[in-house]
Amino acid sequence: MIEILVTSIPFWLRIWYLRWRGMPITLYNVHRALFTWLVLALVVFFCGFYFHPKSYSGIIP
C-alpha cells in the first residue's frame, strides 16, 4: 500500500498542477505521469522480488 502511494506522487502532482492552472484533465495531459508511475511501480515490484530472501528448506539459519 505504501508503495502505491509513493510511486503515484508524480501523477498526483500533475493532477494538482492541471487543476491549479484550470486546464482539463485528460489522458493526453497525464500520460507522462502515468508512464512514470508504471515505471516506478515495476521497479519496486522487481526490486522486491530480486532482494527477497529465498529458502527451500524450513530451517532458519
TORMI-425308 format. One record per atom (N, C-alpha, C, O, CB): z, x negated, y; atom name; residue in one letter. Coordinates in Angstrom, 3 decimals. Atoms other than C-alpha are relative to their C-alpha. Glycine has a CB too. Layout:
<pts>
{pz: Z, px: X, py: Y, atom: CA, type: a}
...
</pts>
This chain:
<pts>
{pz: 0.000, px: -0.822, py: -1.193, atom: N, type: m}
{pz: 0.000, px: 0.000, py: 0.000, atom: CA, type: m}
{pz: 0.000, px: -0.865, py: 1.255, atom: C, type: m}
{pz: -0.713, px: -0.568, py: 2.214, atom: O, type: m}
{pz: 1.202, px: 0.934, py: -0.001, atom: CB, type: m}
{pz: -0.049, px: 0.888, py: -1.159, atom: N, type: i}
{pz: 0.833, px: -2.804, py: 2.412, atom: CA, type: i}
{pz: -1.349, px: -0.682, py: 0.196, atom: C, type: i}
{pz: -1.780, px: -0.904, py: 1.328, atom: O, type: i}
{pz: 1.117, px: -1.052, py: -0.166, atom: CB, type: i}
{pz: 1.298, px: 0.654, py: -0.098, atom: N, type: e}
{pz: -2.481, px: -4.473, py: 1.597, atom: CA, type: e}
{pz: -1.021, px: 0.888, py: 0.703, atom: C, type: e}
{pz: -1.825, px: 0.409, py: 1.503, atom: O, type: e}
{pz: -0.504, px: -0.379, py: -1.385, atom: CB, type: e}
{pz: 0.945, px: -0.928, py: -0.645, atom: N, type: i}
{pz: -4.409, px: -1.376, py: 2.644, atom: CA, type: i}
{pz: 0.266, px: 0.062, py: 1.500, atom: C, type: i}
{pz: -0.673, px: 0.071, py: 2.296, atom: O, type: i}
{pz: 0.108, px: 1.420, py: -0.623, atom: CB, type: i}
{pz: -0.332, px: -0.046, py: -1.424, atom: N, type: l}
{pz: -2.550, px: -1.224, py: 5.955, atom: CA, type: l}
{pz: -0.418, px: -1.276, py: 0.718, atom: C, type: l}
{pz: -0.946, px: -1.223, py: 1.829, atom: O, type: l}
{pz: 1.493, px: 0.231, py: 0.185, atom: CB, type: l}
{pz: 0.324, px: 1.273, py: -0.645, atom: N, type: v}
{pz: -3.057, px: -4.920, py: 6.686, atom: CA, type: v}
{pz: -1.509, px: -0.200, py: 0.100, atom: C, type: v}
{pz: -2.012, px: -0.647, py: 1.131, atom: O, type: v}
{pz: 0.631, px: -1.165, py: -0.770, atom: CB, type: v}
{pz: 1.443, px: 0.224, py: -0.024, atom: N, type: t}
{pz: -6.729, px: -5.012, py: 5.742, atom: CA, type: t}
{pz: -0.741, px: 1.016, py: 0.864, atom: C, type: t}
{pz: -1.882, px: 0.764, py: 1.251, atom: O, type: t}
{pz: -0.546, px: 0.039, py: -1.405, atom: CB, type: t}
{pz: 0.689, px: -1.002, py: -0.812, atom: N, type: s}
{pz: -7.548, px: -1.865, py: 7.730, atom: CA, type: s}
{pz: 0.222, px: -0.185, py: 1.499, atom: C, type: s}
{pz: -0.218, px: 0.650, py: 2.289, atom: O, type: s}
{pz: 0.452, px: 1.375, py: -0.403, atom: CB, type: s}
{pz: -0.253, px: 0.246, py: -1.422, atom: N, type: i}
{pz: -6.399, px: -3.371, py: 11.057, atom: CA, type: i}
{pz: -1.291, px: -0.088, py: 0.816, atom: C, type: i}
{pz: -1.340, px: 0.505, py: 1.893, atom: O, type: i}
{pz: 0.797, px: -1.283, py: 0.168, atom: CB, type: i}
{pz: 1.229, px: 0.017, py: -0.799, atom: N, type: p}
{pz: -9.981, px: -4.187, py: 12.221, atom: CA, type: p}
{pz: -0.607, px: 1.391, py: 0.202, atom: C, type: p}
{pz: -1.151, px: 1.693, py: 1.265, atom: O, type: p}
{pz: -1.021, px: -0.901, py: -0.659, atom: CB, type: p}
{pz: 0.536, px: -1.359, py: -0.112, atom: N, type: f}
{pz: -11.026, px: -0.602, py: 11.510, atom: CA, type: f}
{pz: 0.780, px: 0.805, py: 1.034, atom: C, type: f}
{pz: 0.183, px: 1.483, py: 1.870, atom: O, type: f}
{pz: 0.041, px: 0.710, py: -1.364, atom: CB, type: f}
{pz: -0.799, px: -0.768, py: -0.951, atom: N, type: w}
{pz: -8.120, px: 0.900, py: 13.445, atom: CA, type: w}
{pz: -0.148, px: -0.519, py: 1.424, atom: C, type: w}
{pz: -0.119, px: 0.268, py: 2.370, atom: O, type: w}
{pz: 1.458, px: -0.029, py: -0.406, atom: CB, type: w}
{pz: 0.246, px: 0.540, py: -1.334, atom: N, type: l}
{pz: -8.671, px: -1.468, py: 16.372, atom: CA, type: l}
{pz: -1.335, px: 0.490, py: 0.556, atom: C, type: l}
{pz: -1.434, px: 0.795, py: 1.744, atom: O, type: l}
{pz: 0.025, px: -1.529, py: -0.034, atom: CB, type: l}
{pz: 1.311, px: -0.484, py: -0.448, atom: N, type: r}
{pz: -12.330, px: -0.417, py: 16.538, atom: CA, type: r}
{pz: 0.062, px: 1.482, py: 0.383, atom: C, type: r}
{pz: -0.516, px: 1.889, py: 1.391, atom: O, type: r}
{pz: -1.058, px: -0.216, py: -1.102, atom: CB, type: r}
{pz: -0.159, px: -1.425, py: -0.319, atom: N, type: i}
{pz: -11.408, px: 3.291, py: 16.436, atom: CA, type: i}
{pz: 0.750, px: 0.161, py: 1.322, atom: C, type: i}
{pz: 0.362, px: 0.982, py: 2.153, atom: O, type: i}
{pz: 0.752, px: 0.739, py: -1.140, atom: CB, type: i}
{pz: -0.760, px: -0.073, py: -1.241, atom: N, type: w}
{pz: -8.829, px: 2.751, py: 19.202, atom: CA, type: w}
{pz: -0.863, px: -0.395, py: 1.199, atom: C, type: w}
{pz: -0.795, px: 0.233, py: 2.255, atom: O, type: w}
{pz: 1.236, px: -0.899, py: -0.082, atom: CB, type: w}
{pz: 0.868, px: 0.455, py: -1.076, atom: N, type: y}
{pz: -11.371, px: 0.855, py: 21.305, atom: CA, type: y}
{pz: -1.043, px: 1.067, py: 0.360, atom: C, type: y}
{pz: -1.294, px: 1.323, py: 1.538, atom: O, type: y}
{pz: -0.693, px: -1.307, py: -0.398, atom: CB, type: y}
{pz: 1.008, px: -1.029, py: -0.273, atom: N, type: l}
{pz: -14.024, px: 3.569, py: 20.918, atom: CA, type: l}
{pz: 0.618, px: 1.209, py: 0.687, atom: C, type: l}
{pz: 0.005, px: 1.779, py: 1.589, atom: O, type: l}
{pz: -0.687, px: 0.432, py: -1.296, atom: CB, type: l}
{pz: -0.668, px: -1.126, py: -0.663, atom: N, type: r}
{pz: -11.547, px: 6.306, py: 21.866, atom: CA, type: r}
{pz: 0.357, px: -0.354, py: 1.435, atom: C, type: r}
{pz: 0.236, px: 0.483, py: 2.330, atom: O, type: r}
{pz: 1.266, px: 0.410, py: -0.770, atom: CB, type: r}
{pz: -0.372, px: 0.430, py: -1.341, atom: N, type: w}
{pz: -10.377, px: 4.279, py: 24.869, atom: CA, type: w}
{pz: -1.217, px: -0.010, py: 0.922, atom: C, type: w}
{pz: -1.107, px: 0.344, py: 2.096, atom: O, type: w}
{pz: 0.645, px: -1.390, py: -0.043, atom: CB, type: w}
{pz: 1.225, px: 0.031, py: -0.803, atom: N, type: r}
{pz: -13.971, px: 3.837, py: 26.073, atom: CA, type: r}
{pz: -0.669, px: 1.363, py: 0.100, atom: C, type: r}
{pz: -1.597, px: 1.531, py: 0.892, atom: O, type: r}
{pz: -0.973, px: -0.995, py: -0.584, atom: CB, type: r}
{pz: 0.579, px: -1.337, py: -0.034, atom: N, type: g}
{pz: -14.772, px: 7.513, py: 25.426, atom: CA, type: g}
{pz: -1.321, px: 0.096, py: -0.731, atom: C, type: g}
{pz: -2.119, px: 0.990, py: -0.450, atom: O, type: g}
{pz: -0.184, px: 0.435, py: 1.411, atom: CB, type: g}
{pz: 1.250, px: 0.005, py: 0.764, atom: N, type: m}
{pz: -17.586, px: 6.704, py: 23.006, atom: CA, type: m}
{pz: 0.182, px: 0.813, py: -1.278, atom: C, type: m}
{pz: 1.294, px: 0.905, py: -1.799, atom: O, type: m}
{pz: -0.442, px: -1.454, py: -0.335, atom: CB, type: m}
{pz: -0.125, px: -0.755, py: 1.258, atom: N, type: p}
{pz: -18.354, px: 8.860, py: 19.963, atom: CA, type: p}
{pz: 0.244, px: -0.940, py: -1.173, atom: C, type: p}
{pz: -0.261, px: -2.062, py: -1.204, atom: O, type: p}
{pz: -1.266, px: 0.843, py: -0.257, atom: CB, type: p}
{pz: -0.309, px: 0.798, py: 1.188, atom: N, type: i}
{pz: -17.026, px: 7.595, py: 16.650, atom: CA, type: i}
{pz: -0.975, px: 0.412, py: -1.098, atom: C, type: i}
{pz: -0.849, px: 1.481, py: -1.696, atom: O, type: i}
{pz: 1.499, px: 0.197, py: -0.460, atom: CB, type: i}
{pz: 0.998, px: -0.252, py: 1.035, atom: N, type: t}
{pz: -19.964, px: 7.396, py: 14.270, atom: CA, type: t}
{pz: 0.029, px: -1.135, py: -1.011, atom: C, type: t}
{pz: 0.671, px: -2.161, py: -0.783, atom: O, type: t}
{pz: -1.415, px: 0.152, py: 0.615, atom: CB, type: t}
{pz: 0.057, px: 1.042, py: 1.020, atom: N, type: l}
{pz: -20.676, px: 5.399, py: 11.139, atom: CA, type: l}
{pz: -0.676, px: -1.248, py: 0.554, atom: C, type: l}
{pz: -0.307, px: -2.366, py: 0.194, atom: O, type: l}
{pz: -0.745, px: 0.503, py: -1.247, atom: CB, type: l}
{pz: 0.679, px: 1.152, py: -0.589, atom: N, type: y}
{pz: -23.021, px: 3.185, py: 13.157, atom: CA, type: y}
{pz: 0.942, px: -0.805, py: 0.887, atom: C, type: y}
{pz: 0.839, px: -2.031, py: 0.938, atom: O, type: y}
{pz: -1.213, px: 0.455, py: 0.807, atom: CB, type: y}
{pz: -0.921, px: 0.694, py: -0.898, atom: N, type: n}
{pz: -20.234, px: 2.358, py: 15.646, atom: CA, type: n}
{pz: 1.080, px: -0.784, py: -0.739, atom: C, type: n}
{pz: 1.612, px: -1.757, py: -0.205, atom: O, type: n}
{pz: 0.649, px: 0.991, py: 0.924, atom: CB, type: n}
{pz: -1.097, px: 0.650, py: 0.714, atom: N, type: v}
{pz: -17.731, px: 1.333, py: 12.981, atom: CA, type: v}
{pz: -0.475, px: -0.749, py: -1.247, atom: C, type: v}
{pz: 0.345, px: -1.107, py: -2.092, atom: O, type: v}
{pz: 1.040, px: 1.030, py: -0.390, atom: CB, type: v}
{pz: 0.493, px: 0.616, py: 1.236, atom: N, type: h}
{pz: -19.999, px: -0.274, py: 10.368, atom: CA, type: h}
{pz: 0.515, px: -1.423, py: -0.178, atom: C, type: h}
{pz: 0.790, px: -1.826, py: -1.308, atom: O, type: h}
{pz: -1.519, px: -0.003, py: -0.012, atom: CB, type: h}
{pz: -0.547, px: 1.356, py: 0.136, atom: N, type: r}
{pz: -18.798, px: -3.819, py: 11.117, atom: CA, type: r}
{pz: 1.465, px: 0.030, py: -0.398, atom: C, type: r}
{pz: 1.902, px: -0.777, py: -1.219, atom: O, type: r}
{pz: -0.165, px: -0.775, py: 1.307, atom: CB, type: r}
{pz: -1.413, px: -0.113, py: 0.350, atom: N, type: a}
{pz: -15.161, px: -2.759, py: 10.938, atom: CA, type: a}
{pz: 0.166, px: 0.426, py: -1.455, atom: C, type: a}
{pz: 1.057, px: -0.073, py: -2.142, atom: O, type: a}
{pz: 0.705, px: 0.999, py: 0.929, atom: CB, type: a}
{pz: -0.064, px: -0.408, py: 1.400, atom: N, type: l}
{pz: -15.766, px: -1.018, py: 7.605, atom: CA, type: l}
{pz: -0.395, px: -1.148, py: -0.925, atom: C, type: l}
{pz: 0.212, px: -1.328, py: -1.981, atom: O, type: l}
{pz: -0.906, px: 1.209, py: -0.244, atom: CB, type: l}
{pz: 0.407, px: 1.152, py: 0.809, atom: N, type: f}
{pz: -17.570, px: -4.087, py: 6.254, atom: CA, type: f}
{pz: 1.108, px: -1.051, py: -0.036, atom: C, type: f}
{pz: 1.377, px: -1.637, py: -1.085, atom: O, type: f}
{pz: -1.303, px: -0.616, py: 0.553, atom: CB, type: f}
{pz: -1.111, px: 0.949, py: -0.053, atom: N, type: t}
{pz: -14.708, px: -6.327, py: 7.419, atom: CA, type: t}
{pz: 1.148, px: 0.466, py: -0.877, atom: C, type: t}
{pz: 1.762, px: -0.342, py: -1.574, atom: O, type: t}
{pz: 0.480, px: -0.187, py: 1.442, atom: CB, type: t}
{pz: -1.051, px: -0.535, py: 0.851, atom: N, type: w}
{pz: -12.209, px: -4.025, py: 5.715, atom: CA, type: w}
{pz: -0.345, px: -0.194, py: -1.471, atom: C, type: w}
{pz: 0.517, px: -0.571, py: -2.264, atom: O, type: w}
{pz: 0.228, px: 1.482, py: 0.300, atom: CB, type: w}
{pz: 0.418, px: 0.161, py: 1.386, atom: N, type: l}
{pz: -14.212, px: -4.131, py: 2.491, atom: CA, type: l}
{pz: 0.138, px: -1.451, py: -0.453, atom: C, type: l}
{pz: 0.630, px: -1.711, py: -1.551, atom: O, type: l}
{pz: -1.441, px: 0.471, py: -0.176, atom: CB, type: l}
{pz: -0.104, px: 1.414, py: 0.349, atom: N, type: v}
{pz: -14.397, px: -7.934, py: 2.516, atom: CA, type: v}
{pz: 1.465, px: -0.409, py: -0.135, atom: C, type: v}
{pz: 1.826, px: -1.077, py: -1.104, atom: O, type: v}
{pz: -0.704, px: -0.871, py: 1.058, atom: CB, type: v}
{pz: -1.417, px: 0.348, py: 0.078, atom: N, type: l}
{pz: -10.672, px: -8.307, py: 3.250, atom: CA, type: l}
{pz: 0.668, px: 0.625, py: -1.225, atom: C, type: l}
{pz: 1.501, px: -0.013, py: -1.868, atom: O, type: l}
{pz: 0.721, px: 0.447, py: 1.270, atom: CB, type: l}
{pz: -0.579, px: -0.654, py: 1.174, atom: N, type: a}
{pz: -9.783, px: -5.792, py: 0.526, atom: CA, type: a}
{pz: -0.419, px: -0.714, py: -1.285, atom: C, type: a}
{pz: 0.396, px: -0.880, py: -2.192, atom: O, type: a}
{pz: -0.422, px: 1.478, py: -0.052, atom: CB, type: a}
{pz: 0.453, px: 0.731, py: 1.188, atom: N, type: l}
{pz: -11.910, px: -7.656, py: -2.031, atom: CA, type: l}
{pz: 0.671, px: -1.360, py: -0.108, atom: C, type: l}
{pz: 1.006, px: -1.797, py: -1.210, atom: O, type: l}
{pz: -1.514, px: -0.172, py: 0.029, atom: CB, type: l}
{pz: -0.686, px: 1.295, py: 0.020, atom: N, type: v}
{pz: -10.354, px: -10.984, py: -1.037, atom: CA, type: v}
{pz: 1.431, px: 0.174, py: -0.508, atom: C, type: v}
{pz: 1.885, px: -0.605, py: -1.347, atom: O, type: v}
{pz: 0.003, px: -0.643, py: 1.414, atom: CB, type: v}
{pz: -1.370, px: -0.245, py: 0.456, atom: N, type: v}
{pz: -6.848, px: -9.566, py: -1.510, atom: CA, type: v}
{pz: 0.010, px: 0.348, py: -1.488, atom: C, type: v}
{pz: 0.868, px: -0.136, py: -2.227, atom: O, type: v}
{pz: 0.653, px: 1.136, py: 0.822, atom: CB, type: v}
{pz: 0.079, px: -0.407, py: 1.400, atom: N, type: f}
{pz: -7.848, px: -7.989, py: -4.842, atom: CA, type: f}
{pz: -0.249, px: -1.197, py: -0.909, atom: C, type: f}
{pz: 0.460, px: -1.380, py: -1.898, atom: O, type: f}
{pz: -1.103, px: 1.040, py: -0.190, atom: CB, type: f}
{pz: 0.331, px: 1.130, py: 0.856, atom: N, type: f}
{pz: -9.425, px: -11.132, py: -6.283, atom: CA, type: f}
{pz: 1.052, px: -1.105, py: 0.068, atom: C, type: f}
{pz: 1.303, px: -1.767, py: -0.938, atom: O, type: f}
{pz: -1.353, px: -0.556, py: 0.382, atom: CB, type: f}
{pz: -1.072, px: 1.001, py: -0.087, atom: N, type: c}
{pz: -6.689, px: -13.450, py: -4.980, atom: CA, type: c}
{pz: 1.214, px: 0.440, py: -0.820, atom: C, type: c}
{pz: 1.881, px: -0.382, py: -1.449, atom: O, type: c}
{pz: 0.409, px: -0.233, py: 1.474, atom: CB, type: c}
{pz: -1.108, px: -0.501, py: 0.808, atom: N, type: g}
{pz: -4.095, px: -11.227, py: -6.592, atom: CA, type: g}
{pz: -0.225, px: -0.230, py: -1.480, atom: C, type: g}
{pz: 0.692, px: -0.642, py: -2.191, atom: O, type: g}
{pz: 0.211, px: 1.471, py: 0.258, atom: CB, type: g}
{pz: 0.288, px: 0.223, py: 1.408, atom: N, type: f}
{pz: -5.819, px: -11.419, py: -9.954, atom: CA, type: f}
{pz: -0.118, px: -1.475, py: -0.338, atom: C, type: f}
{pz: 0.216, px: -1.873, py: -1.454, atom: O, type: f}
{pz: -1.265, px: 0.711, py: -0.385, atom: CB, type: f}
{pz: 0.163, px: 1.421, py: 0.273, atom: N, type: y}
{pz: -6.558, px: -15.121, py: -9.649, atom: CA, type: y}
{pz: 1.353, px: -0.707, py: -0.117, atom: C, type: y}
{pz: 1.544, px: -1.545, py: -0.998, atom: O, type: y}
{pz: -0.840, px: -0.651, py: 1.095, atom: CB, type: y}
{pz: -1.294, px: 0.672, py: -0.014, atom: N, type: f}
{pz: -2.982, px: -16.162, py: -8.868, atom: CA, type: f}
{pz: 1.072, px: 0.718, py: -0.823, atom: C, type: f}
{pz: 2.213, px: 0.259, py: -0.871, atom: O, type: f}
{pz: 0.472, px: -0.141, py: 1.413, atom: CB, type: f}
{pz: -0.969, px: -0.724, py: 0.811, atom: N, type: h}
{pz: -1.284, px: -13.611, py: -11.146, atom: CA, type: h}
{pz: 0.275, px: -0.787, py: -1.273, atom: C, type: h}
{pz: -0.661, px: -1.190, py: -1.963, atom: O, type: h}
{pz: -0.507, px: 1.424, py: -0.333, atom: CB, type: h}
{pz: -0.285, px: 0.786, py: 1.220, atom: N, type: p}
{pz: 0.528, px: -15.406, py: -13.955, atom: CA, type: p}
{pz: -0.373, px: 0.789, py: -1.248, atom: C, type: p}
{pz: -0.185, px: 2.004, py: -1.321, atom: O, type: p}
{pz: 1.497, px: -0.402, py: -0.057, atom: CB, type: p}
{pz: 0.396, px: -0.629, py: 1.257, atom: N, type: k}
{pz: -0.770, px: -14.709, py: -17.434, atom: CA, type: k}
{pz: 0.878, px: -0.511, py: -1.120, atom: C, type: k}
{pz: 1.216, px: -1.695, py: -1.162, atom: O, type: k}
{pz: -1.484, px: -0.269, py: -0.312, atom: CB, type: k}
{pz: -0.787, px: 0.385, py: 1.155, atom: N, type: s}
{pz: 1.261, px: -14.734, py: -20.600, atom: CA, type: s}
{pz: -0.489, px: 0.795, py: -1.189, atom: C, type: s}
{pz: -0.611, px: 2.018, py: -1.119, atom: O, type: s}
{pz: 1.513, px: 0.226, py: 0.243, atom: CB, type: s}
{pz: 0.467, px: -0.677, py: 1.198, atom: N, type: y}
{pz: 0.029, px: -13.935, py: -24.055, atom: CA, type: y}
{pz: 1.104, px: 0.138, py: -1.026, atom: C, type: y}
{pz: 0.882, px: 0.666, py: -2.116, atom: O, type: y}
{pz: -1.171, px: -0.739, py: -0.599, atom: CB, type: y}
{pz: -1.150, px: -0.175, py: 0.874, atom: N, type: s}
{pz: 3.470, px: -14.092, py: -25.615, atom: CA, type: s}
{pz: 1.095, px: 0.706, py: 0.793, atom: C, type: s}
{pz: 1.060, px: 0.744, py: 2.023, atom: O, type: s}
{pz: 0.501, px: -1.372, py: -0.563, atom: CB, type: s}
{pz: -1.071, px: -0.704, py: -0.667, atom: N, type: g}
{pz: 6.587, px: -12.138, py: -24.858, atom: CA, type: g}
{pz: 1.172, px: -0.893, py: 0.337, atom: C, type: g}
{pz: 2.218, px: -0.401, py: 0.761, atom: O, type: g}
{pz: 0.460, px: 1.126, py: -0.842, atom: CB, type: g}
{pz: -1.095, px: 0.939, py: -0.240, atom: N, type: i}
{pz: 8.706, px: -15.267, py: -24.459, atom: CA, type: i}
{pz: -0.015, px: -0.439, py: 1.461, atom: C, type: i}
{pz: -1.051, px: -0.845, py: 1.988, atom: O, type: i}
{pz: -0.108, px: -1.231, py: -0.942, atom: CB, type: i}
{pz: -0.112, px: 0.440, py: -1.379, atom: N, type: i}
{pz: 9.945, px: -16.059, py: -20.982, atom: CA, type: i}
{pz: 0.316, px: -1.489, py: -0.015, atom: C, type: i}
{pz: 1.303, px: -1.891, py: -0.630, atom: O, type: i}
{pz: 1.093, px: 0.808, py: 0.775, atom: CB, type: i}
{pz: -0.248, px: 1.445, py: 0.039, atom: N, type: p}
{pz: 9.707, px: -19.820, py: -20.382, atom: CA, type: p}
{pz: 1.253, px: -0.400, py: 0.761, atom: C, type: p}
{pz: 1.590, px: -1.583, py: 0.817, atom: O, type: p}
{pz: -1.187, px: -0.742, py: 0.564, atom: CB, type: p}
</pts>
